[in-house]
Amino acid sequence: MPVPLYQAKAEFFRVLGHPVRIRVLELLCEGPRPVRELLAEFDIEASNLSQQLAVLRRYGIVTATRDGSTVVYALAGADVSELMLAARRILTELLVDKRELLAALQDTGAG
């Protein structure tokens, strides 16, 4: 029995649901990077970053190529970059709405 699309989407977002993975994707939106450059962006152990990269690679969100002794990671497709931009737009809109609500609450005083 095939997995329903909504379940596949939920699994996809679960894979994205880790701060290190999101930051890796943001960095890779700028272009491919060697693992040592990625590691320099985090305050985590190399083994932890390796685990997070393995999850993204296993799901096919990023690719890894070897250049001598260096492993270079890249986004598997432009759609992931578009998703990161869409998430930024959505969060910006949500924050603007919250800021407007907060301002309205502050303007009404205590009661």
Buried (B, 14 or more C-beta within 10 A) or exposed (E): EEEEEEEEEEEEEEBBEBEBBBBBBBBBBEEBBEBEEBBEBBEEEEEEBBEBBEBBBEBEBBBBEEEEEEBBBEBBEEEBBEBBEEBEEEEEEEEEEEEEEEEEEEEEEEE
